[in-house]
Each structure stands twice: as structure tokens, then as C-alpha cells.
């Protein structure tokens, strides 16, 4: 067990995998501190899995590639990011 409680997304993912019903993050933090299987699962998720990337950020990064390559303006980049989001990029 680490000395710090892992990020909320780790706690929520471990709860989902452990089939722990809809609980608050505060509850998950409390049971993490008690040790056991939930704590071990949280630690493994935090250690070996990449954190989730926000899909909006992925769309923005992809849209920025057009700026680097073709010199598109900010409006063009923003519109492209919105188009990528609506197309489902990164799902």
C-alpha cells in the first residue's frame, strides 16, 4: 500500500472492476486505507496502467497538427477540433 491515496479515477476504476456499487469517492478513499484486495487492485491500476486521456484533448492535439503542417489559423484549428469531436475521434 502506498502512503498516498490514488487519484479518483483509479479508485473509481477499481470499484468498477470489483463490482462495488455506486459509492462516493470519499467511501472509496476510506476503504483504500484499510488495505486488502481493493487497495491492491488500486495500486496495480495506478502502477501498470496509463491514466485516461480526455477525448477533448485528443481532438485538440489532432487539430493542432494541421497548424504545424499547413499554417492554419486559430479559427480553422478550433473548427477542426469540433469536427473531430462530433465525428467521434478518440472513442
N, C-alpha and C positions, 0 to 999 in steps of 0.2 A: 504494500500500500504506500502510495506517495504521501508526502506531507500536505500537499495542496489538493483541494477538491478539483476535479477536472472541469473543463468548460461545460456549459449547459447542454450543448449539442451531443457531447459524449454521454452524459447522464441519460438524456432522452433516448439516444440510440440503444444504449444498454437496457433501458427499461422496455423498449420495444422488443428487443431480442429475448428478453427474459419473460415476456408476456405479463409484465407488471401493468395493471390497468391504469387508467387516466389518473395520474398523480401529479402533484405540484413539484416544481423543481426543488423547492425547499425540502419536501419529503425525501426526494431522491438524494439530496445532499446529506441528509441525516442518515439514511441507510448506507450510504457510501462510507461514512465514518465508522460504521460498526464492523467493517470487514466482511469477509465471506465471499460467496460466489459473485454477487453483484459488483463488489469492489474489484475483484479480479477481472471481470469482464470489462469494466470501465477502463482499468489500467491497460488491458490488452488493446482495446479500441484506440485509446489515446496513443499508445506506443507504436502500433503497427499500421494504422490506417490513416490515410490523408484526410485532413479536415474538408468538409464540404465547401465547394466554391459556389458563390452566389451566381445564379444564372444571369442576372443583370450585368454583373462584372464581366462575365464571359462574352456577352453581346457587345459591351463597350470595347473590350480588348480586340475583338474581331473587327469591329467597325474602325478602330484606330489603324488597323493595317492598311486601309485604303488611304489614310492620310500620309503614312510613311511612304507608300509606294507612288501615289499619284498626286499628292499635294492638294487633296480635297479640303474644303473649308469646314469650319466647325458645324455649320448647319447640315451639311451633307453627311458628316460623321454621325451627328445626332439622329438624323432621319434613318440612316443605315442601321444604327443600333436598335431603333424602334422596330424597323422591319424585321431584323433578325429575331427580336423577342417575339413578335407576332407570328413568325414562321416556325417558332418552336426550337430555335437554335439552343443547344446545350441540354436538352431534356434527356 
